[in-house]
Amino acid sequence: MLKHESHEPSIWEHGYFIPKMETSIVQACKCVESILGEPPNRNKQSRLIEHKKKWKDLLGIDADDIYKKSGMSYLDFYYHLFDGLRNPSAHSYGNIHFDLERKKTIEAQCFAALILRGYINKHIKSYEEASAILKFNKSLLERVSENMSTKLTK
């Protein structure tokens, strides 16, 4: 069983934990980015309103609601994830991210999980709907016997 550390790393543990935390943040950001894209320019009000509507349509989440783990709105944390957490983690430019905390990493991972769960819940399809969309050949499936096998599927 893997041990999941729960303490903030001591200064002598940073060399071990920082790369792991940075990787976790970058992966969380990739998850969010694959669903929502990069955050729009906050100064362009029309683009921001359009993006908030995208949150509602894609995830069923109001971007202005509070993300409880951080105390910020979902939208504010979204900007923080990209600018405050990902950029220093992905683009160190020779600086070691000594101010990174495990708490921030967990907030990023939980945020990505909420975004992914929202997307899945909003877009989940029944077997019948998925079969119709994929144009699945049901008659082919009906001809398959449980006793059928090959050397690879035995």
DSSP file with accessible surface (Angstrom, degrees, kcal/mol):
  #  RESIDUE AA STRUCTURE BP1 BP2  ACC     N-H-->O    O-->H-N    N-H-->O    O-->H-N    TCO  KAPPA ALPHA  PHI   PSI    X-CA   Y-CA   Z-CA
    1    1 A M              0   0  239      0, 0.0     2,-0.2     0, 0.0     0, 0.0   0.000 360.0 360.0 360.0 135.5    0.0    0.0    0.0
    2    2 A L        -     0   0  166      1,-0.0     2,-0.5     2,-0.0     0, 0.0  -0.541 360.0-131.1 -78.2 139.0    1.3    3.5   -0.9
    3    3 A K        -     0   0  169     -2,-0.2     2,-0.7     1,-0.0    -1,-0.0  -0.784  14.8-151.5 -89.4 127.9    1.8    5.9    1.9
    4    4 A H        -     0   0  147     -2,-0.5     2,-0.0     2,-0.0    -2,-0.0  -0.899  16.1-135.5-103.0 111.6    0.2    9.3    1.2
    5    5 A E        -     0   0   54     -2,-0.7     0, 0.0     1,-0.1     0, 0.0  -0.358  21.7-176.7 -65.2 143.6    2.1   12.0    3.0
    6    6 A S        +     0   0  113      2,-0.1     2,-0.2    -2,-0.0    -1,-0.1   0.447  51.9  86.9-120.9  -4.6   -0.1   14.6    4.8
    7    7 A H  S    S-     0   0   67      1,-0.1     3,-0.0    95,-0.0    95,-0.0  -0.586  84.2-103.1 -96.0 158.6    2.4   17.0    6.2
    8    8 A E        -     0   0   83     -2,-0.2    -2,-0.1     1,-0.1    93,-0.1  -0.628  53.3 -99.4 -73.3 137.8    4.0   20.1    4.5
    9    9 A P        -     0   0   14      0, 0.0     2,-0.1     0, 0.0    -1,-0.1  -0.317  31.7-125.5 -62.7 140.5    7.5   19.1    3.5
   10   10 A S    >>  -     0   0   41      1,-0.1     3,-2.0    -3,-0.0     4,-0.8  -0.403  35.4 -97.9 -74.3 163.7   10.3   20.2    5.7
   11   11 A I  G >4 S+     0   0  117      1,-0.3     3,-0.9     2,-0.2     4,-0.3   0.866 125.9  52.3 -56.0 -36.5   13.1   22.2    4.1
   12   12 A W  G 34 S+     0   0  207      1,-0.2    -1,-0.3     2,-0.1     3,-0.2   0.642 107.3  54.1 -77.9 -10.3   15.3   19.1    3.7
   13   13 A E  G X> S+     0   0   46     -3,-2.0     4,-2.3     1,-0.1     3,-1.1   0.528  81.3  91.8 -95.6  -8.4   12.4   17.3    2.0
   14   14 A H  H <X S+     0   0   22     -3,-0.9     4,-2.6    -4,-0.8    -1,-0.1   0.864  78.4  59.5 -57.0 -40.2   11.8   19.9   -0.7
   15   15 A G  H 34 S+     0   0   69     -4,-0.3    -1,-0.3     1,-0.2    -2,-0.1   0.822 113.7  38.5 -59.9 -29.6   14.2   18.2   -3.2
   16   16 A Y  H <> S+     0   0  144     -3,-1.1     4,-0.6    -4,-0.1    -2,-0.2   0.893 124.1  35.9 -85.8 -44.2   12.1   15.1   -3.0
   17   17 A F  H  X S+     0   0   16     -4,-2.3     4,-2.7     2,-0.1     5,-0.2   0.829 101.4  68.8 -85.6 -34.7    8.5   16.6   -2.8
   18   18 A I  H  X S+     0   0    8     -4,-2.6     4,-3.0    -5,-0.3     5,-0.3   0.928 100.2  48.2 -58.0 -47.5    8.7   19.7   -5.0
   19   19 A P  H  > S+     0   0   65      0, 0.0     4,-2.2     0, 0.0    -1,-0.2   0.906 113.6  49.0 -60.4 -36.2    9.0   17.9   -8.4
   20   20 A K  H  X S+     0   0  105     -4,-0.6     4,-2.1     2,-0.2    -2,-0.2   0.916 113.6  45.5 -67.4 -42.5    6.1   15.5   -7.4
   21   21 A M  H  X S+     0   0    9     -4,-2.7     4,-2.2     2,-0.2    -1,-0.2   0.916 112.3  51.2 -68.1 -40.9    3.9   18.5   -6.4
   22   22 A E  H  X S+     0   0   35     -4,-3.0     4,-2.6    -5,-0.2    -2,-0.2   0.922 109.9  49.9 -62.4 -41.7    4.8   20.4   -9.5
   23   23 A T  H  X S+     0   0   82     -4,-2.2     4,-2.6    -5,-0.3    -1,-0.2   0.915 109.5  51.7 -62.3 -41.9    4.0   17.4  -11.7
   24   24 A S  H  X S+     0   0   35     -4,-2.1     4,-2.3     1,-0.2    -1,-0.2   0.902 110.7  48.0 -61.9 -41.0    0.6   17.0  -10.0
   25   25 A I  H  X S+     0   0    0     -4,-2.2     4,-2.6     2,-0.2    -2,-0.2   0.931 111.2  49.4 -66.7 -44.5   -0.2   20.7  -10.5
   26   26 A V  H  X S+     0   0   33     -4,-2.6     4,-2.4     1,-0.2    -2,-0.2   0.926 112.6  48.2 -62.5 -41.7    0.7   20.6  -14.2
   27   27 A Q  H  X S+     0   0  104     -4,-2.6     4,-2.0     2,-0.2    -1,-0.2   0.905 111.0  50.2 -66.4 -40.0   -1.4   17.4  -14.7
   28   28 A A  H  X S+     0   0    6     -4,-2.3     4,-2.2    -5,-0.2    -1,-0.2   0.923 111.2  49.7 -62.0 -41.7   -4.4   19.0  -12.9
   29   29 A C  H  X S+     0   0    1     -4,-2.6     4,-3.1     1,-0.2     5,-0.2   0.905 107.9  53.0 -65.1 -41.0   -4.0   22.1  -15.1
   30   30 A K  H  X S+     0   0  117     -4,-2.4     4,-2.2     2,-0.2    -1,-0.2   0.892 108.3  51.6 -61.4 -39.6   -3.9   19.9  -18.2
   31   31 A C  H  X S+     0   0   31     -4,-2.0     4,-1.0     2,-0.2    -2,-0.2   0.955 114.0  42.1 -60.5 -51.0   -7.2   18.2  -17.2
   32   32 A V  H >X>S+     0   0    0     -4,-2.2     4,-3.2     1,-0.2     3,-0.7   0.923 114.3  51.9 -64.1 -43.4   -8.9   21.5  -16.6
   33   33 A E  H 3X5S+     0   0   61     -4,-3.1     4,-1.7     1,-0.2    -1,-0.2   0.864 103.3  57.9 -64.0 -35.7   -7.5   23.0  -19.8
   34   34 A S  H 3<5S+     0   0   96     -4,-2.2    -1,-0.2    -5,-0.2    -2,-0.2   0.806 117.9  32.9 -67.1 -25.0   -8.6   20.0  -21.9
   35   35 A I  H <<5S+     0   0   21     -4,-1.0    -2,-0.2    -3,-0.7    -1,-0.2   0.879 136.7  18.2 -95.1 -46.6  -12.2   20.7  -20.8
   36   36 A L  H  <5S-     0   0    0     -4,-3.2    -3,-0.2     1,-0.2    -2,-0.2   0.593  93.8-137.3-103.7 -15.0  -12.4   24.5  -20.5
   37   37 A G     << -     0   0   24     -4,-1.7    -1,-0.2    -5,-0.5    -2,-0.1  -0.271  50.8 -35.1  79.9-175.2   -9.4   25.8  -22.4
   38   38 A E  S    S-     0   0  111      1,-0.1    41,-0.1    -5,-0.1    40,-0.0  -0.486  77.5 -91.2 -77.7 151.8   -7.1   28.5  -21.1
   39   39 A P        -     0   0   23      0, 0.0    -1,-0.1     0, 0.0     3,-0.1  -0.342  45.2-119.0 -61.7 141.8   -8.7   31.3  -19.1
   40   40 A P        -     0   0    9      0, 0.0     2,-0.3     0, 0.0    -3,-0.0  -0.302  41.2 -77.1 -75.3 167.5   -9.8   34.3  -21.2
   41   41 A N    >   -     0   0   80      1,-0.2     3,-1.4     2,-0.1     7,-0.2  -0.481  37.7-145.1 -63.5 123.2   -8.5   37.8  -20.7
   42   42 A R  T 3  S+     0   0   97     -2,-0.3    -1,-0.2     1,-0.3     6,-0.1   0.725  95.2  63.6 -65.9 -21.8  -10.2   39.2  -17.7
   43   43 A N  T 3  S+     0   0  146      1,-0.1     2,-1.0     2,-0.0    -1,-0.3   0.630  85.4  78.3 -79.3 -13.4  -10.2   42.7  -19.2
   44   44 A K    <>  -     0   0  126     -3,-1.4     4,-2.1     1,-0.2     3,-0.2  -0.802  64.0-172.3 -99.6  95.5  -12.5   41.6  -22.1
   45   45 A Q  H  > S+     0   0  116     -2,-1.0     4,-2.5     1,-0.2     5,-0.2   0.862  80.9  52.4 -59.1 -41.5  -15.9   41.5  -20.4
   46   46 A S  H  > S+     0   0   95      1,-0.2     4,-2.1     2,-0.2    -1,-0.2   0.907 111.0  48.0 -64.1 -39.4  -17.8   40.0  -23.3
   47   47 A R  H  > S+     0   0   91     -3,-0.2     4,-2.1     2,-0.2    -1,-0.2   0.889 111.2  51.2 -67.6 -37.5  -15.3   37.1  -23.5
   48   48 A L  H  X S+     0   0   14     -4,-2.1     4,-2.3    -7,-0.2    -2,-0.2   0.924 110.2  48.2 -67.1 -42.8  -15.5   36.6  -19.7
   49   49 A I  H  X S+     0   0  102     -4,-2.5     4,-1.9     1,-0.2    -2,-0.2   0.922 111.9  50.3 -63.7 -42.4  -19.3   36.4  -19.8
   50   50 A E  H  X S+     0   0  121     -4,-2.1     4,-1.8    -5,-0.2    -1,-0.2   0.898 110.3  50.3 -61.8 -39.5  -19.1   33.9  -22.7
   51   51 A H  H  X S+     0   0    1     -4,-2.1     4,-1.7     1,-0.2    -2,-0.2   0.890 107.2  52.9 -69.6 -38.5  -16.6   31.8  -20.8
   52   52 A K  H  X S+     0   0   55     -4,-2.3     4,-1.7     1,-0.2    11,-0.3   0.884 107.6  52.4 -63.5 -36.6  -18.8   31.8  -17.7
   53   53 A K  H  X S+     0   0  123     -4,-1.9     4,-2.8     1,-0.2    -1,-0.2   0.897 104.1  57.3 -65.1 -36.2  -21.7   30.5  -19.8
   54   54 A K  H  X S+     0   0   76     -4,-1.8     4,-3.1     1,-0.2     5,-0.4   0.896 103.3  53.9 -60.7 -39.8  -19.4   27.8  -21.1
   55   55 A W  H  X>S+     0   0    0     -4,-1.7     4,-2.4     1,-0.2     6,-1.1   0.934 111.3  44.8 -58.0 -48.2  -18.9   26.6  -17.5
   56   56 A K  H  X5S+     0   0  104     -4,-1.7     4,-1.1     4,-0.2    -2,-0.2   0.927 118.0  43.6 -63.8 -45.4  -22.6   26.3  -17.0
   57   57 A D  H  <5S+     0   0   84     -4,-2.8    -2,-0.2     1,-0.2    -1,-0.2   0.904 123.5  34.1 -68.4 -44.1  -23.2   24.6  -20.4
   58   58 A L  H  <5S+     0   0   37     -4,-3.1    64,-0.2    -5,-0.2    -2,-0.2   0.834 136.9  14.7 -81.1 -35.4  -20.2   22.2  -20.1
   59   59 A L  H  <5S-     0   0    7     -4,-2.4    -3,-0.2    -5,-0.4    -2,-0.2   0.611  85.4-124.7-118.1 -20.7  -20.1   21.5  -16.4
   60   60 A G  S  <<S+     0   0   42     -4,-1.1     2,-0.4    -5,-0.9    -4,-0.2   0.746  71.7 127.8  72.5  22.3  -23.3   22.6  -14.8
   61   61 A I        -     0   0   25     -6,-1.1     2,-0.7    54,-0.0    -1,-0.3  -0.937  62.0-131.8-115.4 134.1  -21.2   24.7  -12.4
   62   62 A D    >   -     0   0   56     -2,-0.4     3,-1.9     1,-0.1    12,-0.3  -0.768  14.7-147.8 -82.0 118.3  -21.6   28.4  -11.8
   63   63 A A  T 3  S+     0   0    1     -2,-0.7    12,-2.7   -11,-0.3    13,-0.3   0.710  95.7  58.0 -61.9 -21.0  -18.1   29.9  -12.2
   64   64 A D  T 3  S+     0   0   81     10,-0.2    -1,-0.3     9,-0.2     3,-0.1   0.536  83.3 104.4 -88.4  -7.5  -19.0   32.6   -9.6
   65   65 A D  S <  S-     0   0   85     -3,-1.9     9,-2.4     1,-0.1     2,-0.4  -0.322  83.8 -95.4 -66.5 160.6  -19.8   30.0   -6.9
   66   66 A I  E     -A   73   0A  95      7,-0.3     2,-0.9     8,-0.1     7,-0.3  -0.636  20.6-141.8 -84.7 129.3  -17.2   29.5   -4.1
   67   67 A Y  E >>> -A   72   0A   4      5,-3.5     4,-2.1    -2,-0.4     3,-1.4  -0.817  20.7-153.3 -85.0 104.6  -14.7   26.6   -4.5
   68   68 A K  T 345S+     0   0  186     -2,-0.9    -1,-0.2     1,-0.3     5,-0.0   0.770  83.8  62.7 -61.1 -31.3  -14.7   25.7   -0.8
   69   69 A K  T 345S+     0   0  118      1,-0.2    -1,-0.3    38,-0.1    38,-0.1   0.820 120.4  24.5 -65.4 -27.9  -11.2   24.2   -0.6
   70   70 A S  T <45S-     0   0   27     -3,-1.4    -2,-0.2     2,-0.2    -1,-0.2   0.628  96.3-127.9-109.7 -20.1   -9.6   27.5   -1.5
   71   71 A G  T  <5S+     0   0   54     -4,-2.1     2,-0.2     1,-0.3    -3,-0.2   0.489  75.9 109.1  81.7   0.9  -12.3   30.1   -0.4
   72   72 A M  E   <S-A   67   0A  59     -5,-0.7    -5,-3.5     1,-0.1    -1,-0.3  -0.650  80.1 -94.1-101.1 165.3  -12.1   31.7   -3.9
   73   73 A S  E  >  -A   66   0A  12     -7,-0.3     4,-2.6    -2,-0.2    -7,-0.3  -0.355  39.4-110.0 -68.8 159.9  -14.7   31.5   -6.6
   74   74 A Y  H  > S+     0   0   36     -9,-2.4     4,-2.4   -12,-0.3   -10,-0.2   0.919 121.1  50.8 -56.5 -42.9  -14.3   28.7   -9.2
   75   75 A L  H  > S+     0   0    5    -12,-2.7     4,-2.0   -10,-0.3    -1,-0.2   0.930 109.8  48.4 -63.9 -43.7  -13.3   31.3  -11.8
   76   76 A D  H  > S+     0   0   67    -13,-0.3     4,-2.4     1,-0.2    -1,-0.2   0.907 112.6  48.4 -63.6 -40.5  -10.8   33.0   -9.5
   77   77 A F  H  X S+     0   0    0     -4,-2.6     4,-3.4     2,-0.2    -1,-0.2   0.887 106.1  58.5 -66.8 -35.3   -9.2   29.6   -8.6
   78   78 A Y  H  X S+     0   0    0     -4,-2.4     4,-1.7    -5,-0.2    -2,-0.2   0.933 110.1  42.6 -57.5 -46.0   -9.2   28.8  -12.4
   79   79 A Y  H  X S+     0   0   18     -4,-2.0     4,-3.1     1,-0.2     5,-0.5   0.911 114.2  51.7 -66.1 -42.0   -7.0   31.9  -13.0
   80   80 A H  H  X>S+     0   0   57     -4,-2.4     5,-1.7     1,-0.2     4,-1.6   0.888 105.8  55.7 -61.8 -40.0   -4.9   31.1   -9.9
   81   81 A L  I  <>S+     0   0    0     -4,-3.4     5,-2.9     3,-0.2     4,-0.3   0.931 116.5  35.6 -58.7 -45.8   -4.3   27.6  -11.1
   82   82 A F  I  <>S+     0   0    2     -4,-1.7     5,-1.6    -5,-0.2    -2,-0.2   0.945 131.3  27.0 -74.3 -49.5   -2.9   28.8  -14.4
   83   83 A D  I  <5S+     0   0   96     -4,-3.1    -3,-0.2    -5,-0.2    -2,-0.2   0.903 129.9  32.6 -85.9 -42.9   -1.1   31.9  -13.3
   84   84 A G  I  <5S+     0   0   31     -4,-1.6    -3,-0.2    -5,-0.5    -4,-0.1   0.786 132.4  20.2 -88.3 -30.0   -0.1   31.3   -9.7
   85   85 A L  I  ><S+     0   0    2     -5,-1.7     4,-1.3    -4,-0.3    -3,-0.2   0.834 124.1  41.7-107.4 -50.7    0.4   27.5   -9.6
   86   86 A R  I  ><S+     0   0   39     -5,-2.9     4,-3.6    -6,-0.3     5,-0.5   0.942 109.1  55.4 -68.5 -48.8    1.1   26.2  -13.1
   87   87 A N  H  ><S+     0   0   52     -5,-1.6     4,-2.4     1,-0.2    -1,-0.2   0.934 112.2  41.5 -55.8 -48.7    3.4   28.8  -14.5
   88   88 A P  H  4 S+     0   0   45      0, 0.0    -1,-0.2     0, 0.0    -2,-0.2   0.845 119.8  47.2 -67.1 -28.3    5.9   28.6  -11.7
   89   89 A S  H  < S+     0   0   11     -4,-1.3     3,-0.3     1,-0.1    -2,-0.2   0.880 121.7  32.7 -78.2 -39.6    5.7   24.8  -11.7
   90   90 A A  H  < S+     0   0   45     -4,-3.6     2,-0.3     1,-0.2    -3,-0.2   0.758 127.9  36.1 -89.5 -26.0    5.9   24.3  -15.5
   91   91 A H     <  +     0   0   84     -4,-2.4    -1,-0.2    -5,-0.5    -2,-0.1  -0.644  62.4 159.7-129.6  73.7    8.3   27.2  -16.3
   92   92 A S    >   -     0   0   53     -2,-0.3     3,-2.3    -3,-0.3    -1,-0.1   0.795  28.6-157.4 -70.9 -27.5   10.8   27.6  -13.5
   93   93 A Y  T 3  S-     0   0  195      1,-0.3     3,-0.1     0, 0.0    -1,-0.1   0.875  77.2 -48.0  50.2  36.8   13.3   29.5  -15.5
   94   94 A G  T 3  S+     0   0   71      1,-0.3     2,-0.4     0, 0.0    -1,-0.3   0.410 114.1 119.1  89.4  -4.9   15.9   28.4  -13.0
   95   95 A N    <   -     0   0  120     -3,-2.3     2,-0.4    -7,-0.1    -1,-0.3  -0.814  60.1-135.1 -95.6 134.5   13.9   29.3   -9.9
   96   96 A I        -     0   0  109     -2,-0.4     2,-2.3    -3,-0.1     3,-0.2  -0.737  18.1-127.1 -88.3 133.7   13.0   26.5   -7.5
   97   97 A H    >   +     0   0   11     -2,-0.4     3,-1.7     1,-0.2    -1,-0.1  -0.376  47.3 156.7 -81.0  64.0    9.4   26.7   -6.4
   98   98 A F  T 3   +     0   0  109     -2,-2.3    -1,-0.2     1,-0.3   -84,-0.0   0.727  66.3  62.3 -66.4 -21.8   10.2   26.7   -2.6
   99   99 A D  T 3  S+     0   0  103     -3,-0.2    -1,-0.3     2,-0.1     2,-0.2   0.515  76.0 117.9 -83.8  -0.8    6.9   28.4   -1.7
  100  100 A L    <   -     0   0    4     -3,-1.7     2,-0.3     4,-0.0   -79,-0.1  -0.444  48.8-162.2 -67.9 133.6    4.9   25.5   -3.1
  101  101 A E     >  -     0   0   83     -2,-0.2     4,-1.6     1,-0.1     3,-0.3  -0.881  29.4-125.6-117.9 151.0    2.8   23.8   -0.4
  102  102 A R  H  > S+     0   0   20     -2,-0.3     4,-2.7     1,-0.2     5,-0.2   0.880 111.6  61.8 -59.2 -38.1    1.1   20.4   -0.4
  103  103 A K  H  > S+     0   0  111      1,-0.2     4,-2.4     2,-0.2    -1,-0.2   0.912 103.4  48.6 -55.4 -43.7   -2.2   22.2    0.4
  104  104 A K  H  > S+     0   0   51     -3,-0.3     4,-2.1     2,-0.2    -1,-0.2   0.885 110.3  51.7 -65.3 -38.1   -2.0   24.1   -2.9
  105  105 A T  H  X S+     0   0    6     -4,-1.6     4,-2.4     2,-0.2    -2,-0.2   0.929 110.6  47.7 -64.1 -44.0   -1.3   20.9   -4.8
  106  106 A I  H  X S+     0   0   58     -4,-2.7     4,-2.8     1,-0.2     5,-0.3   0.904 109.1  53.8 -65.8 -40.2   -4.3   19.2   -3.2
  107  107 A E  H  X S+     0   0   13     -4,-2.4     4,-2.2    -5,-0.2    -1,-0.2   0.920 110.1  48.1 -58.8 -43.1   -6.5   22.2   -4.0
  108  108 A A  H  X S+     0   0    0     -4,-2.1     4,-2.4     2,-0.2    -2,-0.2   0.923 113.0  47.1 -64.6 -43.6   -5.4   22.0   -7.7
  109  109 A Q  H  X S+     0   0   79     -4,-2.4     4,-2.2     2,-0.2    -2,-0.2   0.914 113.2  47.9 -66.5 -42.0   -6.1   18.2   -7.9
  110  110 A C  H  X S+     0   0   40     -4,-2.8     4,-2.4     2,-0.2    -1,-0.2   0.889 110.5  52.8 -65.9 -38.4   -9.5   18.5   -6.2
  111  111 A F  H  X S+     0   0    0     -4,-2.2     4,-2.4    -5,-0.3    -2,-0.2   0.945 109.6  48.1 -61.2 -46.9  -10.4   21.4   -8.5
  112  112 A A  H  X S+     0   0    7     -4,-2.4     4,-2.8     1,-0.2     5,-0.2   0.907 110.5  52.4 -61.3 -40.0   -9.5   19.3  -11.6
  113  113 A A  H  X S+     0   0   43     -4,-2.2     4,-2.8     1,-0.2    -1,-0.2   0.904 109.5  49.1 -63.7 -40.2  -11.5   16.4  -10.2
  114  114 A L  H  X S+     0   0   55     -4,-2.4     4,-2.5     2,-0.2    -1,-0.2   0.903 112.0  48.2 -66.0 -40.4  -14.6   18.6   -9.7
  115  115 A I  H  X S+     0   0    0     -4,-2.4     4,-2.3     2,-0.2    -2,-0.2   0.944 114.6  45.6 -64.2 -47.2  -14.2   20.0  -13.3
  116  116 A L  H  X S+     0   0   76     -4,-2.8     4,-2.7     2,-0.2    -2,-0.2   0.931 113.7  48.8 -62.9 -45.2  -13.9   16.5  -14.7
  117  117 A R  H  X S+     0   0  141     -4,-2.8     4,-2.9    -5,-0.2     5,-0.2   0.912 110.7  51.3 -62.3 -42.2  -16.8   15.1  -12.6
  118  118 A G  H  X S+     0   0   10     -4,-2.5     4,-2.0    -5,-0.2    -1,-0.2   0.922 111.3  47.9 -60.2 -42.9  -19.0   18.0  -13.7
  119  119 A Y  H  X S+     0   0   89     -4,-2.3     4,-1.6     2,-0.2    -2,-0.2   0.934 113.7  46.6 -64.2 -45.7  -18.2   17.4  -17.3
  120  120 A I  H  X S+     0   0   82     -4,-2.7     4,-1.3     1,-0.2     3,-0.3   0.945 113.2  48.3 -62.6 -48.5  -18.9   13.7  -17.0
  121  121 A N  H  < S+     0   0  106     -4,-2.9    -1,-0.2     1,-0.2    -2,-0.2   0.861 113.3  48.2 -61.8 -35.0  -22.2   14.2  -15.1
  122  122 A K  H  < S+     0   0  110     -4,-2.0    -1,-0.2    -5,-0.2    -2,-0.2   0.790 122.3  32.8 -75.8 -26.7  -23.3   16.7  -17.7
  123  123 A H  H  < S+     0   0   65     -4,-1.6    -2,-0.2    -3,-0.3    -1,-0.2   0.348  80.7 132.0-115.9   6.5  -22.5   14.6  -20.7
  124  124 A I     <  -     0   0  121     -4,-1.3     2,-0.3    -3,-0.2    -3,-0.0  -0.302  39.7-156.3 -64.0 142.9  -23.0   11.0  -19.6
  125  125 A K        -     0   0  108      4,-0.0     2,-0.1     2,-0.0    -2,-0.1  -0.912  14.5-117.8-120.6 149.4  -25.1    8.9  -22.0
  126  126 A S     >  -     0   0   49     -2,-0.3     4,-2.9     1,-0.1     5,-0.3  -0.328  37.7-102.7 -74.3 167.3  -27.2    5.8  -21.5
  127  127 A Y  H  > S+     0   0  123      1,-0.2     4,-2.6     2,-0.2     5,-0.2   0.919 123.8  49.6 -57.4 -43.8  -26.2    2.7  -23.3
  128  128 A E  H  > S+     0   0  120      2,-0.2     4,-2.2     1,-0.2    -1,-0.2   0.920 112.2  46.6 -64.5 -44.9  -29.0    3.2  -25.9
  129  129 A E  H  > S+     0   0   99      2,-0.2     4,-2.7     1,-0.2    -2,-0.2   0.934 114.3  47.5 -62.8 -45.9  -28.0    6.8  -26.5
  130  130 A A  H  X S+     0   0   32     -4,-2.9     4,-2.7     1,-0.2    -2,-0.2   0.910 111.1  51.5 -62.9 -41.8  -24.3    5.9  -26.9
  131  131 A S  H  X>S+     0   0    9     -4,-2.6     5,-2.6    -5,-0.3     4,-0.6   0.906 112.0  46.6 -61.3 -42.3  -25.1    3.0  -29.2
  132  132 A A  H ><5S+     0   0   70     -4,-2.2     3,-0.7     3,-0.2    -2,-0.2   0.930 113.4  47.8 -66.6 -44.6  -27.2    5.3  -31.4
  133  133 A I  H 3<5S+     0   0  108     -4,-2.7    -2,-0.2     1,-0.2    -1,-0.2   0.912 117.8  41.5 -62.3 -42.2  -24.6    8.0  -31.5
  134  134 A L  H 3<5S-     0   0  132     -4,-2.7    -1,-0.2    -5,-0.2    -2,-0.2   0.496 106.0-128.8 -84.1  -3.2  -21.8    5.5  -32.3
  135  135 A K  T <<5 -     0   0  180     -3,-0.7    -3,-0.2    -4,-0.6     2,-0.2   0.923  36.6-166.4  53.8  47.0  -24.0    3.7  -34.8
  136  136 A F      < -     0   0  101     -5,-2.6     2,-1.3    -6,-0.2    -1,-0.2  -0.437  22.9-123.1 -69.4 135.0  -23.1    0.4  -32.9
  137  137 A N     >  -     0   0   83      1,-0.2     4,-1.3    -2,-0.2     3,-0.4  -0.649  31.0-179.6 -82.0  95.1  -24.1   -2.8  -34.8
  138  138 A K  H  > S+     0   0   91     -2,-1.3     4,-2.1     1,-0.2    -1,-0.2   0.820  77.3  61.0 -68.2 -31.7  -26.3   -4.5  -32.2
  139  139 A S  H  > S+     0   0   64      1,-0.2     4,-1.1     2,-0.2    -1,-0.2   0.873 101.9  53.7 -65.5 -32.4  -27.0   -7.5  -34.4
  140  140 A L  H >4 S+     0   0   90     -3,-0.4     3,-0.6     1,-0.2     4,-0.5   0.931 108.2  49.3 -65.3 -42.8  -23.2   -8.2  -34.4
  141  141 A L  H >< S+     0   0   86     -4,-1.3     3,-1.3     1,-0.2    -2,-0.2   0.888 106.3  56.6 -63.9 -37.3  -23.2   -8.2  -30.6
  142  142 A E  H 3< S+     0   0  157     -4,-2.1    -1,-0.2     1,-0.3    -2,-0.2   0.780 102.5  56.4 -65.9 -25.9  -26.2  -10.5  -30.5
  143  143 A R  T << S+     0   0  164     -4,-1.1     2,-0.4    -3,-0.6    -1,-0.3   0.585  85.1 100.8 -82.4  -8.8  -24.2  -13.1  -32.6
  144  144 A V    <   -     0   0   87     -3,-1.3     2,-0.3    -4,-0.5    -3,-0.0  -0.642  61.2-154.3 -82.9 127.7  -21.4  -13.2  -30.1
  145  145 A S    >   -     0   0   51     -2,-0.4     3,-1.4     1,-0.1    -2,-0.1  -0.766  21.1-129.8 -98.6 147.9  -21.4  -16.2  -27.8
  146  146 A E  T 3  S+     0   0  198     -2,-0.3    -1,-0.1     1,-0.3    -2,-0.0   0.738 109.6  59.6 -65.9 -21.1  -19.9  -16.2  -24.3
  147  147 A N  T 3  S+     0   0  149      2,-0.0    -1,-0.3     0, 0.0     2,-0.2   0.551  82.1 105.0 -83.5 -10.8  -18.1  -19.4  -25.3
  148  148 A M    <   +     0   0  121     -3,-1.4     2,-0.3     6,-0.0    -4,-0.0  -0.508  44.9 149.9 -72.0 139.6  -16.3  -17.8  -28.3
  149  149 A S        -     0   0   66     -2,-0.2     2,-0.3     5,-0.1    -2,-0.0  -0.984  30.6-151.5-159.3 165.9  -12.6  -17.2  -27.8
  150  150 A T     >  -     0   0   83     -2,-0.3     4,-1.3     1,-0.0     3,-0.1  -0.756  47.9 -88.9-126.6 179.4   -9.3  -16.9  -29.6
  151  151 A K  T  4 S+     0   0  206     -2,-0.3     3,-0.1     1,-0.2    -1,-0.0   0.849 129.7  46.2 -59.8 -32.0   -5.8  -17.5  -28.4
  152  152 A L  T  4 S+     0   0  170      1,-0.2    -1,-0.2    -3,-0.0    -3,-0.0   0.793 118.0  39.1 -82.3 -29.2   -5.7  -13.9  -27.3
  153  153 A T  T  4        0   0   97     -3,-0.1    -2,-0.2     0, 0.0    -1,-0.2   0.431 360.0 360.0-102.0   1.4   -9.1  -13.7  -25.5
  154  154 A K     <        0   0  201     -4,-1.3    -5,-0.1    -3,-0.1    -3,-0.0  -0.216 360.0 360.0 -61.6 360.0   -9.1  -17.1  -23.9
